[in-house]
Amino acid sequence: SFMNIRSNQDKSLQHEQYNRVNKKFLRINS
């Protein structure tokens, strides 16, 4: 259960980082 919660947090963290990089990339591209 604890491991499951942790993996979910990791996924959301990766998602946030991905969004941040994506926004930077979009800003550079436009």
Secondary structure, DSSP 8 states (H G I E B T S, - for coil): -HHHHHHHHHHHHHHHHHHHHHHHHHHHH-
